[in-house]
Amino acid sequence: MAAEVKTESFCGRILCVGLAALDIVNTCERYPNEDEDYRAISQIWQTGGNACNTSTVLGELGIDCELFGTMSCGPQTDFLCKQIRERKIRYENCVFHKNCGTPTSSVVLSLNSGSRTIVHSRNNLPELEVADFVKLNLTNYRWIHFEGRKNEEAIVQMIDKIEEFNATQSCNEKISVSLELEKPRESHLLLLNKADVVFISKEFARFRGFSSSAEAVKSIYNKVKSGAVLICAWGEGGADGIGPDGEIKHSNAYPPKVIIDTLGAGDTFNAGVICGLHGGLTLQDTLDFACFLAGVKCGIQGYDGLAKAVASHHCWETYMKGLVSNNLR
């Protein structure tokens, strides 16, 4: 569960908007052959979904965060809510629906290759609507992170509401917006110019015809919002990012000695970036910190213990000082 280092680090919460799912994780020596009866080493239930995973990591790092999404009603959702509560993540504004199931992922982790294979069903759970978002009290938040999903038009309108709110606020009270584009969907292009920080995945970059993270951020940067930061993680290739100065920054990956669990590594990286940028780190230090954090996650089962591990990273002290100097702690 979340480490005891948790404090009210930020003046206002970080809100993560998107999916909470049930992950049924089967750890195996190798990936099973087709039509094979194969015994797993272990099977666990845990919280999943990109937004929920990012919230979990932020909570582990001591940040006051909230999950906002849709949920069903039933025993699987009861399990998810119990796990979320135990990690001290807020979820009181989530929208609950009847007559649908809990989004569920069946996962196979291969210790032999380090791969994670996911079969997912949304189980007819509706996506968030703008009418749900406008009920939020935006004064509670300093950063809102969106998981790019199929409801792109609704997400555009939600971000428009944030921009309307920001127009009435002082610089110190404005909400920063980040956005993750993971799936290879043409419709995601609607969202590229809407956020202050945009994450594009390796899968999305390849879908757009790019063969490296540096090539992707260099080519796509002219499509994002003026002054935004664009970041692309490339697994074992590390990550690249570009900001308003137009200079591409790179961090190598930090692979663990033994790969245990890569599920949620990308969500962990995103949380590290949000944590770093909001805490006052430079883009270079932020990328380095986020890659280190993702590497640590790949070497452990789940997310427990992340805070203790990252305390040894050279950027951690700088990050904590940034919270104090920016009056965020």
N, C-alpha and C positions, 0 to 999 in steps of 0.2 A: 504494500500500500504506500501512499504518498509519504515522503520523508518528513521528519519533524522540523526541517528547516523552513517550512512554509510560513511566510509572513504576508502582510498586506503590502507587497512590494510595489505595486503600481497604484497611482491615484486614479482609480477607476479600473474596471475589469477588462480583460481580453475576452471577447465573445467569439466562439467558433461556431460557424453556421454550416450545417450539413448533416451527414449521416451518422447515426448510432446503429450498430449491427451486432448480432451475436456471431462470434467466431468460434467454430468448433475445430480445434487445432489438433491434427494427428501428426505426431513426430515419428518419423520412420528412418531406418538405416539408409534406405534408398527409395527412389520413386517406384511404386508398384508397376508391374507390367499390365497391359490391358487384359481383362478377363481373369485376373489372378486373385486368389484369396490370400491376402497378405496381412500379417499381424503388425500393428503399430507398437512402438516402444511406449508411447503414452498418448492419452487423449485428454484435453482440457477444454473447458468453456471459458471464454473471456470476452470482454468488450472489444468491439471492432468498429470499422467505419472510419473514414479519413478524419472527419471533424472530431469524432470522439477520441481517436488516437492522439491527435494533436493536443486536445484538451488534457488528456492524461499526462502527456510529457510536460506540458506547461505546469500542471499541478505538481508533478514530481520536482520541478525546478523552483518551486516555492511561489508560483504566481497565482494570483486570484483570477480564476477563469470560469467561464460559463459555456455550457453547451446549449445550442439552440437548433432544434430540428423537430421532425415529426416522429412519433412513436405509436406503436399499437398498444392494445390492452391484452394482457395474458401473462402466463408464468415466465415465458422467455424475457419479456420486457421487465417483469418484476426482478428477474436476475440482473439484467442490465442496470436498472435503477439502483439496486443495492450496491453493485460494484462502483457505480458513479458516485453515490453518496459516500462510500468508504474512502474514496480518493478525494473527498471534499471539493468536488466539482459541482458547481451550481447547475441546475437544470429545470428550475421552477417555471420557466417560460416555454418549455417544450409543449408542442401541440399533440394531444393524444387522440387517436382515431380507433373506432370500433369496426368490427367486420372486416379486418385485414390481419395479416400475419406480421411477425417480426422479421425484418431483413436478416438473412442468415448466410454466412459464408462457411463452406466446408473447405478446410485448408489441409494440405499435405506439405509438411516440412521434411526435406531430404537432408539428413546429416552428411550423406556422401557427397552431394553436389552443392549444398547450401541453398538450393532453390526452394521457393514456396509457390505452390500451385493452388489457385483459388477458384472454386465454383460458387457463384453467388446467386441468390434469389432475393428480390426485393419484397416478394410476397404481397404485392398489390398495395403497399403502403403509399399514400399520397405524398407528393413533394410539398415543401413549404410554399405558402402563397404570400403575396404582398400584404394582404389583410392581416396575416399573422404577424408580420414584421412591424407594422405600424403601431402595434400595441406595446412595443418595447419602449422603455424610458431610456433614450439614448444618452442622457446625462450620466448614466452609470458606466459608460464605456470609454476607453481611450484608444482601443484598437479592435477592429472587427475583421475577422478572417473568414472568407467564404470558400467553401469547397465547390468548385465548378461542377454543376450537375446538369441534368437535362432541362431544368426549368430556367434556362438562360434569360428569357425575357423577364421573368419575375426577379431574378438576381439583379438585372440592370435597373429595374425600378426600385429595388431595395437600396442599391448604392446611390441612386438619385435622391432618395430620402435622406441618406447620410449627408450628401452634398448640400442639400437644403438646410439641414441642421448645422453643418459646419459654417455656412454663410452667416450664421447668427452668433458664432462663438469667437472668442479671442484665439490667438495662435496656440496658446498652451492648452486650450480646451477642445481643440478640433480632434476628431476621430481619424486615426490612420486606417486605411483599408488595404487588406491583402487578399489575394485571390490565387487559388490553385487550379491550373488547367492540366489535368492528368490524362483523361481519356482522349483517344484520337477522333474527335468530333469536329466537323466543319462548323457546326453551330457555336462552338466555343469561341470562335473569332469575334463574336459579338461582345465578348467580355474583355478583350485584350486591353482596351484603352480606358478601363473603368477604375483601376486600382492604383494605389501608391506603390505597392509591391506586388509583382506578378511572378508566380512560380510556374514554369512549364516543365513537364516531365520529359524524360528520355523518350518515352513512347509518343508523346505529342510532338516532340521535335522531329523524330523520325517520320512521323505521319506528314509533317510539313516539308520533308525532303532533306533534313539536315543530318550530318553524320558525326557531329561532335557538339558538346555543350557550348564551346566558344563560338562556333559557326552559328549556332541557333540564336544566342543572345545578340550577337553582332547584327544578324540579318533581321531579327524581329523587333529590335529596339525602337525602330522608327514607327512602329505601330502601337506602342504603348502610350500612356498618358505623359504629357510633358513633365519632366522632372521625376519620373517614376524610376524604380529599381526593378530590373528584370533578372531573374535567376533561373538557372537550369542545372539540376543535379544529374550526374551521369554514372551512378553506381560506383563501380571500382575505378572509374575515370575521374572521380572527384566532382567538383562543381565550378561553374563560372557564373559571374554576375557582372552587370553593368549598370551604372548610375548616371546622374546628370552630367558628370564630367566626361562621359563617353569612353572612359578607360575600362577595359575588361580586366576583372580580377579573377584569379583562379586559386583554388585550394585543392590539394591532393586528397585522396581518400585516406581514411585511417582504418584499414581492415583489422579485425581482431585476429589473434593467433589461431583461434578455432571459431568457425562460424556456427552459431547455435540456432539463431532465430532471426531471419531477415524480414519477417512480417511486420509491417509498420515502420520500416526504416525510412521511407520517404516522408511519412508523417512526422517522424522524429526530427528529420532534417529541417522540415518546414518550421517546426516549433523552435528549433535552435536559431533559425534566422529571425523569426519574430522576436524571440527573447533578446537576441543580440542587437538588432536595429532599434528596438524600443528602449533598450537599456543604454544606448549611446555608443555602442561599438562602431568602428569603421566597417565599411563593406568587406574589406579584406579580412579583418579579424572575425567578423560575423560568419563569413563562409568557412573559415578555418574552424571556428567553434562548432558550427552546425555539422560539418563533416566529421569532426571528432565525436560529437554526440551520437551521430548515426552509426559510426563504427562501434562505439561502446554498446549501443543497442543490439547490433548484430551478434555480439558475443555473449549475450545473456538471454534468458527466456523471459519474454514479456518486457515490462518496463521498470520493475522494482529495482532500486539500486542505482538508477541513472544519476541522481543528484550527488551521491557519494563519489561516483566515478569521475564526473566532470569537474569536481572541486580541485582536481589535480591539474587541470588544463590551464595553460598560461594566460588565457583570456578571461578566466573566471573572476580573478581579482579585479581586472579592469572593468568587467561587466558590473560587478557589485558596486564599485566606485561610481560608475556611470549612473546607477540607480539613485545614489545619494546626491550626486551633483545635479541631476535633473529633477530632484525632488520627487522621485518615483518610489522611494522606499520610506 
